[in-house]
Amino acid sequence: MFLKIGDFVQNWHHEAGSTQKIFDALTDESLAQEVSSEDRTLGRIAWHLVITLHEMLSRTGLRFEAPEDNAPVPASAKTIADTYRQTSAAMIAAIESQWTDASLLKESDMYGDSWLNGLTLSILISHQTHHRGQMTVLMRQAGLKVPGVYGPSRDEWSLMGAEPPAL
């Protein structure tokens, strides 16, 4: 849980940067990659991350420019990546201008439960991390190079002239 806006913003910039690298590596063709017809496609997961920023934080009363919750998944990977970049920046600007540290201790109705806003921000990051992991698996299945998130990916080791660690 976050108690200071500055701590969240610093953490968000790191995490959003990692997510942006994943989004920027997507191709239009890869958006259709799926595990099964019963699961979300890579494009649907990516778009879910974009629209969740506003969907979740609007429940706290935070207001910022973002796609509607029911907006259709774009067919363009670049559109998804650019929209994430814009929505993330708008979210941070809204938090910094509309909230104070005390706002993080305010309770908001979240899906039938009462969450402190500082907890909501923490869960937002965990939610993004969860889906980012799903995306990297689908990216491998789609034949894409996966950027490193918390260290070099298998693809990046060779670019550094090194062998990836043994399995």
C-alpha positions in Angstrom: 0.0 0.0 0.0 1.2 3.5 -0.8 1.2 6.2 1.8 3.0 8.9 -0.3 2.1 9.9 -3.9 5.7 10.4 -4.7 6.5 6.8 -3.8 3.7 5.6 -6.1 4.8 7.9 -9.0 8.3 6.7 -8.7 7.2 3.0 -8.7 4.7 3.6 -11.5 7.3 5.2 -13.8 9.5 2.1 -13.5 6.6 -0.4 -13.9 4.9 1.6 -16.7 8.2 1.8 -18.5 8.5 -2.0 -18.4 4.9 -2.3 -19.6 5.6 0.2 -22.4 8.5 -1.9 -23.6 6.2 -4.9 -23.9 3.6 -2.9 -25.7 6.2 -1.4 -28.1 7.3 -4.9 -29.1 3.9 -6.0 -30.2 2.9 -6.2 -33.9 -0.5 -6.0 -35.4 -0.3 -9.7 -36.3 0.6 -10.7 -32.8 -2.6 -9.1 -31.3 -4.6 -12.2 -32.4 -2.3 -14.6 -30.5 -4.3 -16.7 -28.0 -3.8 -19.7 -25.7 -7.3 -21.0 -26.6 -10.5 -19.7 -28.0 -11.8 -19.4 -24.4 -9.0 -17.0 -23.3 -8.2 -13.4 -24.1 -6.0 -12.7 -27.1 -2.7 -10.8 -26.6 -4.4 -7.7 -28.0 -7.3 -8.0 -25.6 -5.0 -8.4 -22.6 -2.9 -5.3 -23.7 -6.1 -3.3 -24.2 -7.4 -4.5 -20.8 -4.4 -3.0 -19.2 -5.0 0.3 -21.0 -8.6 0.7 -20.1 -8.2 -0.6 -16.5 -6.2 2.5 -15.6 -9.3 4.7 -15.9 -11.8 2.0 -15.0 -10.3 1.3 -11.7 -9.2 4.8 -10.7 -12.4 6.4 -11.7 -14.0 4.5 -8.9 -11.9 6.6 -6.5 -13.3 9.8 -8.1 -10.1 10.5 -10.0 -10.8 12.2 -13.4 -8.6 12.0 -16.4 -8.8 11.5 -20.2 -8.8 7.9 -21.2 -10.6 5.4 -23.5 -14.1 4.3 -22.4 -14.3 1.1 -20.5 -16.1 -0.7 -23.3 -14.0 0.7 -26.1 -13.2 -2.0 -28.7 -9.7 -3.4 -29.0 -7.8 -1.5 -31.7 -6.4 -3.5 -34.6 -3.1 -1.6 -34.4 -0.4 -2.5 -31.9 0.9 1.1 -32.2 -2.4 2.5 -31.3 -2.5 0.3 -28.2 1.0 1.3 -27.2 0.5 5.0 -27.8 -2.8 5.0 -25.9 -1.2 3.3 -23.0 1.6 6.0 -23.0 -1.0 8.8 -23.1 -3.4 7.3 -20.5 -0.6 6.5 -18.1 0.7 10.1 -18.3 -2.8 11.5 -17.9 -3.4 9.2 -14.8 -0.1 10.4 -13.2 -1.0 14.1 -13.9 -4.4 13.6 -12.4 -3.0 11.9 -9.2 -0.5 14.7 -8.8 -3.0 17.4 -9.3 -6.2 16.0 -7.7 -4.8 14.1 -4.7 -2.6 14.7 -1.7 -0.9 12.1 0.5 -4.0 12.2 2.7 -6.1 11.1 -0.3 -4.3 7.7 -0.2 -6.0 7.0 3.2 -9.5 7.8 1.8 -11.7 4.7 1.2 -13.4 4.1 -2.1 -15.9 1.4 -3.2 -14.0 -1.1 -5.2 -16.1 -3.9 -6.7 -18.3 -4.2 -3.6 -15.4 -3.8 -1.1 -13.9 -0.7 0.6 -10.3 -0.1 -0.3 -8.0 2.7 0.7 -6.8 4.6 -2.4 -3.2 3.7 -1.5 -4.1 0.0 -1.7 -5.9 0.6 -5.0 -2.7 2.0 -6.4 -0.7 -1.0 -5.2 -3.3 -3.4 -6.6 -3.2 -1.5 -9.9 0.5 -2.2 -10.2 0.1 -5.9 -9.2 -2.7 -6.3 -11.8 -0.5 -4.8 -14.5 2.4 -7.1 -13.5 0.1 -10.2 -13.6 -1.1 -9.4 -17.1 2.3 -8.4 -18.4 3.5 -11.9 -17.5 0.7 -13.4 -19.5 1.6 -11.2 -22.4 5.2 -12.3 -22.5 4.2 -15.9 -22.9 1.8 -15.1 -25.7 4.6 -12.9 -27.3 6.9 -16.0 -27.3 4.1 -18.1 -28.9 3.7 -15.4 -31.5 7.4 -15.5 -32.3 8.2 -12.0 -31.0 11.3 -11.0 -29.1 10.5 -10.3 -25.5 12.1 -7.3 -23.8 13.5 -7.7 -20.4 11.5 -6.4 -17.5 13.3 -7.2 -14.2 16.5 -8.1 -16.0 17.6 -9.2 -19.4 15.3 -11.5 -21.4 16.6 -14.6 -23.2 16.6 -12.4 -26.4 18.6 -9.6 -24.8 21.4 -11.9 -23.4 22.6 -12.6 -26.9 22.6 -8.9 -27.8 24.9 -8.4 -24.8 27.2 -11.1 -26.2 26.4 -13.5 -23.4 24.7 -16.8 -23.0 21.4 -16.8 -21.0 21.6 -18.6 -17.7 21.2 -22.3 -17.8 17.7 -23.7 -17.4 
